[in-house]
Amino acid sequence: MRQWTIDAFTDQPFLGNSACVLEPMGAWPSDDWMQRLAAENNAGATAFLARTDRPDRFGIRWFTPSTEVPLCGHATLASAHALLAEMGSAAGLLAFDTASGEVTARAGDGGYELSFPIPPFERIATPAGLGEALGAEPDEVWQAPYLVAIYNDPRVIGGLQPRLSDLRRISADLGGQGNVGVAALAPATAGFDAIDRFFAPGYGFREDPATGSFHAILTPILAARLGSSPIRFRQAYPGRGADLTGRLEGGRVVLSGRAVTVSEAVLRVRPPEAAR
């Protein structure tokens, strides 16, 4: 079985967020096998693809080194890159069946465009202890699959040193997945519109370098504040960083970004189901 390591939401290797993508299989391996391979890869996520009766449609599941996740934008972008740039798919539009609804992908403008359903979100009062856990009191908070903390001062974002156990507890107490994203509008001279970070103790990470599912939430929140889209995002993960663009289109969120293949490998192990 072939596997690619791809850096997503970047046009340079060793930036953005890494994902491993396996060539499509005829059926899902066991959850245990997929989790073990994801732990062995130790990338931001490993994407598993299942073939359907259509060459442009796939099932997709994502595992971090510690858990399966319901939606993963960067590994979906990496999967589109693997299918189109590495496996030679001629599909004009790829469709992925996910636990969070259909996600589509197409090549465009030198990179890729992913179309996501808009997750439910609502503004809430700042949960008790969230400011202390983050290291700075947010100016507004939104509840979605992740907690989203918005700051008026973009200088705050880079200096946050959160207490991850507290973030996970606060998010989980509100029915979330244990993760918290932070964002602020950027100065006019920054070269991008918003700066953000994503703390992911619920997924087994201190911080995620590039998080498409978070920007599917941020895009409609900040588009309402800015009065327009597209929005140019800079995810300010220390030492890597990622660039992506989000816009609203037909009741969905479209995220745009690039990807770079770092390596190709041949797995010498196969799941028991695929070995038969």
C-alpha positions as CSV (number, residue, x, y, z in Angstrom):
1,M,0.0,0.0,0.0
2,R,1.3,3.5,-0.8
3,Q,1.2,6.4,1.6
4,W,2.1,10.0,1.2
5,T,3.1,12.6,3.8
6,I,1.7,16.0,2.7
7,D,2.0,19.4,4.3
8,A,-1.3,21.2,3.9
9,F,-2.3,24.8,3.9
10,T,1.1,25.9,2.8
11,D,3.2,26.1,-0.4
12,Q,6.5,25.2,1.3
13,P,7.6,21.9,2.9
14,F,7.7,21.7,6.7
15,L,5.1,24.4,7.2
16,G,1.4,24.1,7.5
17,N,0.1,20.9,9.0
18,S,1.3,17.4,8.1
19,A,-1.0,14.6,7.1
20,C,-0.4,11.0,5.9
21,V,-2.8,9.8,3.2
22,L,-3.2,6.1,2.3
23,E,-4.2,5.1,-1.2
24,P,-8.0,4.2,-1.3
25,M,-9.1,0.8,0.0
26,G,-12.1,-1.4,-0.8
27,A,-13.3,-1.5,2.8
28,W,-12.5,0.1,6.1
29,P,-9.9,-1.6,8.2
30,S,-10.6,-2.1,11.9
31,D,-10.6,1.0,14.0
32,D,-7.8,-0.4,16.1
33,W,-5.6,-0.9,13.0
34,M,-6.2,2.6,11.7
35,Q,-5.5,4.1,15.2
36,R,-2.3,2.1,15.5
37,L,-1.1,3.2,12.1
38,A,-1.9,6.9,12.9
39,A,0.1,6.5,16.1
40,E,3.0,5.0,14.1
41,N,2.9,7.9,11.6
42,N,2.7,10.5,14.4
43,A,1.5,13.2,11.9
44,G,-1.1,15.8,12.5
45,A,-3.6,13.3,11.1
46,T,-3.7,10.2,9.0
47,A,-6.5,10.1,6.4
48,F,-8.0,6.8,5.3
49,L,-10.0,6.6,2.0
50,A,-12.6,4.0,1.0
51,R,-13.5,3.5,-2.6
52,T,-17.2,3.7,-3.7
53,D,-18.8,2.8,-7.0
54,R,-17.9,6.2,-8.4
55,P,-14.3,7.2,-9.2
56,D,-14.8,10.8,-7.9
57,R,-16.4,9.8,-4.5
58,F,-14.7,8.4,-1.4
59,G,-15.5,7.7,2.2
60,I,-12.9,9.4,4.4
61,R,-12.0,9.0,8.1
62,W,-9.2,10.8,10.0
63,F,-7.2,9.7,13.0
64,T,-4.8,11.8,15.1
65,P,-2.1,9.8,16.9
66,S,-4.5,9.4,19.8
67,T,-8.1,9.5,18.5
68,E,-10.5,9.5,15.6
69,V,-11.9,13.0,14.8
70,P,-15.2,13.9,13.2
71,L,-13.9,16.5,10.8
72,C,-10.3,17.3,9.6
73,G,-9.8,20.0,7.0
74,H,-6.1,19.8,6.5
75,A,-6.1,16.0,6.0
76,T,-9.0,16.4,3.5
77,L,-7.0,18.9,1.5
78,A,-4.0,16.6,1.7
79,S,-6.3,13.7,0.4
80,A,-7.4,15.8,-2.5
81,H,-3.8,16.6,-3.3
82,A,-2.8,13.0,-3.1
83,L,-5.7,11.9,-5.4
84,L,-5.2,14.6,-8.0
85,A,-1.5,15.3,-8.0
86,E,-0.1,11.9,-6.9
87,M,-2.6,9.3,-8.1
88,G,-3.6,11.1,-11.3
89,S,-7.4,11.4,-10.7
90,A,-9.1,13.3,-13.5
91,A,-12.1,14.2,-11.4
92,G,-13.1,17.9,-11.7
93,L,-14.8,17.6,-8.3
94,L,-14.1,15.1,-5.6
95,A,-16.7,14.3,-3.0
96,F,-15.9,12.9,0.4
97,D,-18.5,11.2,2.7
98,T,-17.7,12.1,6.3
99,A,-19.2,11.8,9.7
100,S,-19.9,15.6,9.5
101,G,-21.6,15.6,6.1
102,E,-20.3,15.8,2.5
103,V,-17.1,17.7,1.9
104,T,-16.1,18.4,-1.7
105,A,-12.7,19.4,-3.2
106,R,-11.5,20.8,-6.5
107,A,-8.3,22.1,-7.8
108,G,-8.2,25.9,-8.3
109,D,-6.0,28.9,-8.5
110,G,-2.8,26.9,-7.9
111,G,-4.2,25.1,-4.9
112,Y,-7.4,23.5,-3.7
113,E,-10.8,24.5,-2.6
114,L,-12.7,22.6,0.0
115,S,-16.5,23.1,0.5
116,F,-17.8,22.4,4.0
117,P,-21.3,22.5,5.6
118,I,-21.4,25.4,8.1
119,P,-21.3,24.0,11.6
120,P,-23.9,25.2,14.1
121,F,-22.6,28.1,16.3
122,E,-23.9,30.7,18.7
123,R,-22.5,33.5,20.8
124,I,-22.4,32.7,24.6
125,A,-21.3,34.4,27.8
126,T,-17.7,33.9,28.5
127,P,-17.5,30.6,30.5
128,A,-16.1,30.9,34.0
129,G,-12.4,30.4,34.1
130,L,-11.8,30.6,30.3
131,G,-9.8,33.8,30.4
132,E,-7.6,32.5,33.1
133,A,-7.1,29.2,31.3
134,L,-6.2,31.0,28.1
135,G,-4.0,33.6,29.8
136,A,-6.1,36.6,28.6
137,E,-9.8,37.5,28.9
138,P,-11.5,37.2,25.5
139,D,-13.8,39.9,24.2
140,E,-16.4,37.5,22.9
141,V,-16.9,33.7,22.9
142,W,-18.8,31.4,20.6
143,Q,-19.9,27.9,21.1
144,A,-19.6,25.4,18.2
145,P,-18.0,22.0,17.9
146,Y,-15.1,23.9,19.4
147,L,-15.1,26.9,21.7
148,V,-14.0,30.0,19.8
149,A,-12.5,33.0,21.7
150,I,-12.3,36.3,19.9
151,Y,-9.9,39.1,20.9
152,N,-10.0,42.7,19.8
153,D,-6.2,43.1,20.1
154,P,-4.3,40.8,17.6
155,R,-1.1,41.2,19.7
156,V,-2.7,38.9,22.3
157,I,-2.9,35.9,20.1
158,G,0.9,35.1,19.8
159,G,1.5,35.5,23.6
160,L,-1.1,33.0,24.8
161,Q,0.3,30.2,27.0
162,P,-2.9,28.3,27.9
163,R,-3.4,25.7,30.6
164,L,-4.5,22.8,28.4
165,S,-6.2,20.7,31.1
166,D,-8.4,23.6,32.1
167,L,-9.3,24.4,28.4
168,R,-10.2,20.8,27.8
169,R,-12.4,20.7,30.9
170,I,-14.2,23.9,30.1
171,S,-14.9,22.9,26.6
172,A,-16.1,19.4,27.5
173,D,-18.4,20.8,30.2
174,L,-20.2,22.8,27.5
175,G,-20.6,19.7,25.4
176,G,-17.6,20.4,23.1
177,Q,-14.7,18.3,22.0
178,G,-12.1,19.6,24.5
179,N,-10.6,22.1,22.0
180,V,-10.5,25.9,21.9
181,G,-9.6,28.2,19.0
182,V,-8.6,31.9,19.4
183,A,-8.7,34.6,16.8
184,A,-8.4,38.4,16.2
185,L,-8.8,40.6,13.2
186,A,-5.3,41.7,11.9
187,P,-4.1,45.2,11.3
188,A,-4.6,46.6,7.8
189,T,-0.9,46.3,7.1
190,A,-0.5,42.7,8.1
191,G,-1.1,41.1,4.6
192,F,-3.9,38.9,6.0
193,D,-7.3,39.7,7.6
194,A,-7.3,37.5,10.7
195,I,-4.7,35.8,12.9
196,D,-5.6,32.7,14.9
197,R,-4.4,29.7,16.8
198,F,-6.0,26.4,17.8
199,F,-5.4,24.5,21.1
200,A,-6.4,20.9,20.8
201,P,-6.0,18.9,24.0
202,G,-9.2,17.0,23.1
203,Y,-7.4,15.6,20.1
204,G,-4.2,14.8,22.0
205,F,-2.2,18.0,20.8
206,R,-1.0,21.0,22.7
207,E,-1.6,23.1,19.5
208,D,-2.5,22.3,15.9
209,P,-0.6,24.0,13.1
210,A,-3.4,24.3,10.6
211,T,-7.0,23.5,11.3
212,G,-9.6,23.6,8.5
213,S,-12.5,22.6,10.6
214,F,-11.9,25.6,12.9
215,H,-11.8,28.0,10.0
216,A,-15.2,26.6,8.8
217,I,-16.5,28.1,12.0
218,L,-14.4,31.2,12.0
219,T,-15.3,32.2,8.4
220,P,-19.1,32.9,9.1
221,I,-18.3,34.5,12.4
222,L,-15.8,37.0,11.1
223,A,-17.6,37.5,7.8
224,A,-20.5,38.9,9.8
225,R,-18.1,41.3,11.6
226,L,-16.2,42.3,8.4
227,G,-19.3,42.5,6.3
228,S,-17.6,40.5,3.5
229,S,-15.7,37.4,2.5
230,P,-13.2,36.0,1.4
231,I,-11.1,36.3,4.5
232,R,-7.4,35.6,4.5
233,F,-6.3,33.7,7.6
234,R,-2.9,33.2,9.2
235,Q,-2.8,30.4,11.7
236,A,0.1,31.4,13.8
237,Y,1.5,28.1,15.1
238,P,5.0,28.8,16.5
239,G,7.7,27.6,14.1
240,R,5.3,26.5,11.2
241,G,2.3,28.7,10.5
242,A,-0.3,28.2,7.8
243,D,-2.2,30.4,5.3
244,L,-5.7,29.8,4.0
245,T,-8.7,31.7,2.7
246,G,-12.3,31.3,3.6
247,R,-15.5,32.5,1.9
248,L,-19.2,31.9,2.2
249,E,-20.9,30.3,-0.9
250,G,-24.4,29.0,-1.1
251,G,-24.8,28.3,2.6
252,R,-21.5,26.5,2.8
253,V,-17.9,27.5,3.7
254,V,-15.2,27.2,1.0
255,L,-11.6,27.1,2.3
256,S,-8.7,27.5,-0.1
257,G,-5.1,26.5,0.4
258,R,-2.1,24.8,-1.1
259,A,-0.3,21.5,-0.4
260,V,3.2,20.1,-0.8
261,T,4.1,16.4,-0.9
262,V,7.0,15.7,1.4
263,S,7.4,12.0,1.0
264,E,6.0,8.8,-0.6
265,A,6.3,5.4,1.2
266,V,5.2,1.8,0.7
267,L,3.6,0.2,3.7
268,R,4.9,-3.4,4.3
269,V,2.0,-4.1,6.6
270,R,-1.6,-4.4,5.5
271,P,-4.8,-4.5,7.5
272,P,-6.2,-8.0,8.0
273,E,-9.4,-7.1,5.9
274,A,-7.3,-5.9,3.0
275,A,-5.0,-8.9,3.1
276,R,-7.8,-11.4,2.3
